[in-house]
Amino acid sequence: MTKYPSFDRKSLTFSARRLERGIHIHARFNAPKLSSGEQGRYRQDITVDPETRAVIGLSTSYSRDGSRYLAAHGSGHDRLRLFATQIRDRFLKSPCWAALKGRDPDPHYIVDQEGNVTVRQRSRD
């Protein structure tokens, strides 16, 4: 079992958008599984309060055998939060943060870690 988890920073990709509740970051990265230590592919959806820069929301999942599983087991969830804090720190230093911190909420305006912007079409009701 990994006490202080870390992830492969070269494998990290993320994009973010400004929502009413805060800035939503969708991140993907490789890291050893907390329970077994074998390599895994994780996804985290992290919500950051733009005023305090605190992580205020977190959901973690991982991929195995082509399927996706929610990762929220016992005290491991606290260690998964360490991933979120590390990703948040990288996000705050990225062009993505600079592009979103002062924007009004718009779920269609998405910025990746390099600062590239994608505006998704709004669906017609």
N, C-alpha and C positions, 0 to 999 in steps of 0.2 A: 504494500500500500504506500502511495506517495504522500509524504507529509506536507511538503511545500511544492505544489504543482507548478510546472512551467510548461510553456508551449513553444512550438517551432515558429519563431517570429517570421521566418521567410515564407511560411505557408499561410500567414494571416492575410485575409482579404476582408474588407468591410465596406458597407455603404450606410448612409444615414439619411433621415428625413426629420423635419420639424413637425411635431404633432402638438396638440393642445396640452398634453401632460408633460411633454419634454422632448428631448431629441432621442429618437429611436435609432439604435445602431443594430445592424444585422451583420454579425461577424462569423467567419468560418476559419478553422485552423486545425492543425494536427497537434496532438498531445498524447502522452501516455495516459491510459485509462487509470483513474484513481484506485479502482479496486484490484486490478491485475497487473498494471504496469505495461501491458501490451499497447502498441500504437493504435490510436483511434482518430477519427475525424469528428470534430465537434462543431456545433452551431450554437451561437448565443444571440439572443435578442435582449439587448440592454437598453434601458431607458435612463437617460442622464438629465438631471435638473439643470437647465442652462444657467440658472442664477447661482446655485451652490456648487455645481459641478459634481454632485454626489450621484451615485448609482441608486436609482429609486425603483427600478424594476428589472427583473432578470428571469429569463427562461433559458434552459440549457438542454440540448439534445445531442445525441451522437449517432453515427452511422455504423452499422455492422451488417455484413452480408446483404447489402443493398436495401436494408430497411432502416428506418429512423426511429429512435427510442428516446423518450423523455428521460433526462438524467436529473433526478432529484431524490437521492437516497441518503437518509440519515444525516450524519455529520459531514458526509461528503459534499453536501450542498454548500456548506461554508467554504470548503476548499474550492469548489467551482466558482464561488464568488471572487476568489483571488484572480481567476482568469479574467473575470469581468472588470476588476479594478485595473489590471495590467492593460487590458484592451482600451479601457476608458482613458488611461494615461497616454497611450499612443494616439488615440483619437483627438485628445485635447491639443496635441502638437501637430496635427495634420491640417492640410488645406480644407478638409471637410468641416472641421470645427469652425474655421474662419468664415466659411461660406454660410453656415447655418446658425451661428450663435445669435445674430441680430435679426434673423428673418421671422416673419409671421408664420404661424402654422400653415403648412401646405403638404398634405400627404403625397402629392403627385410630384413634388420637387425633390429629387434624390441626388445625393452627392457621394461619389466614391472616395476612397482614401487618397487618391491623387488629385482630387478637386474637380474631376469631370462631372458634369451635370447631366442628368437625364430627367426629362419632364414626361411623365406618363400621361397618356390620353385619359381624360375623365370619361367614365362610362355614362352612357345615356340611359336614363330611367324610363 
